[in-house]
């Protein structure tokens, strides 16, 4: 009888762990498709994380994201025939104030403003923005006009799908 109880307990733990794993489908509808980025294809399956699982996806900054109110994230790499890469990272935060906070943590002074999302910046190898409760960072492997156009196109595709508008929180 004790063996059956142990077996059912183990089955319950395994099922609970499977349900607790990050659900990539929660944010995957926001990822650009190959139709959104002609000439680019998704490499492998997206990677996703919820809560402290973020440590397995990003080194160093996971702690800061959690402090700001991180909920879940999805990351996807795209490539083209010239072996160039684009990395898309979408972070869902607790609320718009948390998304704005992590955006300001990452946004540099050297980047130029862009009108994507509630607020965004375009750097030499990246574009990032926040919209509602979401923070999005898209980076590329090249620093040329063609890659800047792809980064901007990906950002606009994502921003058009994200719900909510955020206001800068009062200091």
C-alpha positions in Angstrom: 0.0 0.0 0.0 2.8 2.4 0.8 4.4 1.7 -2.6 1.2 2.8 -4.3 1.1 6.0 -2.3 4.8 6.7 -3.2 4.1 6.0 -6.9 1.1 8.4 -6.9 3.1 11.0 -5.1 5.9 10.8 -7.7 3.4 10.9 -10.6 1.8 14.0 -9.0 5.3 15.7 -8.7 6.1 14.9 -12.3 2.8 16.3 -13.5 3.1 19.4 -11.3 6.6 20.1 -12.6 5.4 19.7 -16.2 2.7 22.3 -15.6 5.0 24.6 -13.8 7.5 24.7 -16.7 7.4 27.9 -18.8 4.7 28.0 -21.4 6.2 29.4 -24.6 2.7 29.6 -26.2 1.7 32.4 -23.8 4.0 34.9 -25.6 4.7 33.1 -28.9 1.8 34.9 -30.7 3.8 38.1 -30.4 6.9 36.7 -32.2 7.4 37.9 -35.7 6.7 35.3 -38.3 8.7 34.6 -41.5 6.0 36.6 -43.3 6.7 39.5 -41.0 10.5 39.2 -41.8 10.9 38.1 -45.4 14.2 36.3 -45.9 14.6 35.4 -42.2 13.7 32.1 -40.6 13.2 31.0 -37.0 16.1 28.9 -35.7 14.9 26.0 -33.5 12.0 26.4 -31.0 11.6 29.6 -28.9 13.0 29.5 -25.4 10.7 30.6 -22.6 10.9 31.2 -18.9 8.6 32.2 -16.0 9.7 33.5 -12.6 13.1 32.3 -11.5 13.5 30.2 -14.6 14.8 33.4 -16.2 18.2 32.6 -14.7 18.5 29.7 -17.2 18.0 32.1 -20.1 20.0 35.2 -19.2 23.1 35.6 -17.2 23.7 38.5 -14.8 20.6 40.6 -15.4 18.0 38.0 -14.3 18.1 39.3 -10.8 17.3 42.9 -11.9 14.4 41.7 -14.1 12.9 39.9 -11.1 13.3 42.9 -8.9 11.5 45.0 -11.4 8.5 42.6 -11.5 9.4 40.0 -14.2 6.5 37.5 -15.0 7.6 35.6 -18.1 9.7 35.9 -21.3 10.2 34.3 -24.7 13.3 34.4 -26.8 13.7 33.5 -30.5 16.7 33.6 -32.8 16.2 34.3 -36.6 18.8 33.8 -39.3 19.1 34.6 -43.0 21.1 33.1 -45.9 24.1 35.3 -45.1 24.3 33.7 -41.6 23.3 37.0 -40.0 21.3 36.6 -36.7 18.5 38.5 -35.0 17.6 37.8 -31.4 14.1 38.7 -30.2 13.4 38.9 -26.5 9.9 39.7 -25.1 9.5 40.2 -21.4 6.2 40.4 -19.7 6.4 42.4 -16.5 4.0 42.8 -13.6 2.6 46.1 -15.0 3.5 49.1 -17.2 5.6 50.8 -14.4 7.7 47.6 -14.2 8.1 47.5 -18.0 9.2 51.1 -18.0 11.6 50.5 -15.2 13.4 47.6 -16.9 13.4 49.5 -20.2 15.2 52.5 -18.5 17.7 50.1 -16.9 18.7 48.8 -20.4 18.3 51.9 -22.6 21.6 53.7 -23.1 22.3 57.3 -23.6 24.0 56.7 -27.0 20.8 55.3 -28.6 18.5 57.5 -30.6 14.8 57.7 -29.8 12.3 55.8 -31.9 8.5 56.0 -31.9 7.9 52.3 -31.4 5.8 51.2 -28.5 5.2 53.6 -25.6 8.8 54.6 -25.9 11.8 53.1 -27.7 15.4 53.5 -28.7 17.5 52.4 -31.6 21.2 51.6 -31.1 23.9 50.4 -33.3 23.1 46.7 -33.0 19.7 46.8 -31.2 16.2 48.3 -30.9 14.3 48.2 -27.6 11.0 49.5 -26.4 8.3 49.1 -23.8 4.6 49.0 -24.4 2.1 48.4 -21.6 3.4 45.7 -19.4 6.0 44.5 -22.0 9.6 45.2 -22.5 11.1 44.1 -25.9 14.8 43.9 -26.9 15.8 43.0 -30.4 19.5 42.7 -31.3 21.3 41.9 -34.5 24.7 40.5 -35.5 25.5 43.3 -37.9 25.6 47.1 -37.8 24.3 48.2 -41.1 21.3 49.9 -42.6 19.8 46.6 -43.8 20.0 45.0 -40.4 18.6 48.2 -38.8 15.6 47.9 -41.1 15.0 44.3 -40.0 15.3 45.2 -36.3 12.8 48.0 -36.8 10.5 45.8 -38.8 10.5 43.2 -36.1 9.9 45.7 -33.4 7.0 47.3 -35.2 5.5 43.8 -35.8 5.7 43.0 -32.1 4.5 46.4 -30.9 1.4 46.3 -33.2 0.3 43.1 -31.4 1.0 44.0 -27.8 -2.0 45.2 -25.8 -2.1 48.2 -23.5 -0.6 51.6 -23.3 1.7 52.7 -20.5 2.4 56.0 -19.0 5.7 56.9 -17.5 5.3 56.3 -13.8 5.7 59.3 -11.5 9.0 59.5 -9.7 
